[in-house]
Amino acid sequence: MTNKNNKLDKNDSQIVQLKPQTKQIASALALASCGLFASNGHATELAKNIDDWKVDAALMYYGEQDRVQAIEAIGTAQKNFGDDSVLDLKLVVDSLTGASASGAVAQSNSQTFTRPSGNGQYTVAAGETPLDDTFHDTRVQANANWSQVLNPDWKVNGGVYASKEFDYMSMGINAGVERGFNKDNTTLFLGTSYSFDVVDPVGGRPVALSTMAIRDNFTSDEAYRSAFDATRQTSSDDKQTADLMLGITQILNQRWLLQANYGLSSVSGYLTDPYKVLSVVDNNGTTENIVYENRPDSRLKHSFYMMTKGALDSGVVDFSYRYTTDDWDLTSHTLETHYRYYFSGSFYGQLHLRYYQQAAVNFYQPFLMAESPLPEFASADYRIGDMSAYTVGVKFGHRLSGGHEMSYRLEYYQQDPKNNGTELPGQLQNYDLFPTQKAITAQFSYSF
């Protein structure tokens, strides 16, 4: 089974769940910014290879402490057709495995949970955070994008993408237009994208806030299966996302530029995580039953982004700030910086620092109280709760002969979920319901 949000950083990014095509739109401006600081030697090299393919290959490892592990292979290819047209292709294959937090709370006694398929169960030891350790999946994603210079002032681009997992499929299109002003010192950008996702969870979609059926509570397999089937909707469902981005890039002087973006994202359809649950506890904090989460079927998100980038005597530095908000009342602030230092014409090092702070959605609850009526919406997924996070990373790159380049990247990520003000009854005060999550990312890349 899979969950597109299982990595720690999926809620923190993104950044809060920006779709892949939205990231492409943002990347278009970022790439344009980077190009302003390319050395004359590099520009000459690109001119020589204008009709050749430029290929990048990367292998990335992502590992959470005692949780999800991922290996990802990334390949990109770029082809220039004359001076005015560029084709970009990308292929990503990743494999994920490990343990994923279910949303249930720790207890003084061991707990038994039914697997999403309904075939089998797993037991969590007393005092341990409930994790389903059978999470695994393979994802394949392909992107294609075409950029076209219409005249010295106008540039357009368009692209398509598709992604397939065992229980999730996504397809999308995107398009953008750029207009240069003031001798190209000012660039305005308008981008839009649309995606259509099909969600087909293992075992079917859970009925919202229905109680998990546990085999041990039934006298026969038939009775258990009937109870389990009553908690399931067998058909798949879909999700649709429409994104809009407006941006401006302004060259301030020979060394500095400023970039600002506004993003609007409208999502509708099945937004619930079919593999997440909540514990229903009594006044002593003892779990009485487990229910499946439920989220609203629409979401409207706004994002505001500002970045300044500067060319120094021996390097490049950038600083950025992002603010996001949505009608689920989730808000976030992201501060980020990169500093690249050129030790020589062929070797550089780069420092990456990032801080993220997030306020919970309005239906986030770490657990439900048995004495209270069930709400319409509820989720105990810590990734949409209160949290802060930071990233520290380094990268080194070598320019090789023949225009080839090799780079290495290592980053440490720490996420600190927080209580959103919920009072913890009884035994729940004895456990860390908001444990810190840590992850390492390592990547090797080669360009030729």
Number of C-alpha atoms within 10 A of each C-alpha: 19 23 20 13 12 20 20 22 18 15 18 25 13 15 19 21 15 19 18 17 25 22 12 18 25 19 12 16 21 15 10 12 21 13 11 16 18 11 11 9 10 11 13 11 13 15 13 10 14 16 14 13 15 18 17 18 17 18 18 18 17 17 22 19 13 14 21 21 21 19 18 18 18 16 18 18 17 19 18 19 14 9 11 13 16 17 18 18 18 18 18 17 17 18 16 20 20 20 20 23 21 21 25 26 29 25 21 16 13 13 18 15 21 18 17 22 13 20 11 11 15 14 13 17 14 13 17 17 20 24 21 21 16 14 19 18 18 17 19 17 18 17 21 18 19 17 20 17 16 11 9 12 14 15 18 18 20 19 20 19 20 19 19 17 20 17 18 20 18 18 19 21 19 23 21 20 17 19 17 17 13 10 9 14 13 17 21 20 21 18 24 21 24 21 21 16 20 18 24 21 24 18 18 21 23 29 19 19 21 17 20 23 22 20 21 12 9 13 9 10 11 10 12 18 16 11 17 23 16 15 20 17 15 15 10 14 17 16 17 19 20 21 23 20 21 18 21 19 24 19 19 14 10 10 14 19 20 20 21 19 20 18 20 18 21 16 18 15 18 21 18 19 20 23 21 21 27 27 27 23 21 17 13 12 23 21 24 11 17 23 25 27 25 26 19 15 12 16 16 16 21 18 21 18 18 18 19 20 25 22 18 15 9 12 16 19 17 18 17 18 18 19 18 22 19 18 13 18 14 20 21 24 20 22 17 17 17 18 18 20 18 17 11 10 11 12 16 18 18 18 17 18 17 18 19 21 19 25 18 22 21 15 20 21 24 23 24 23 18 17 10 9 8 13 10 12 16 26 28 25 19 24 24 23 25 22 22 20 21 19 17 15 18 18 18 18 19 17 16 13 9 8 13 14 17 18 18 18 19 17 18 16 20 19 22 17 22 18 16 15 8 9 9 17 15 13 14 20 12 13 16 13 21 17 13 15 16 18 21 18 17 18 18 18 18 17 18 15
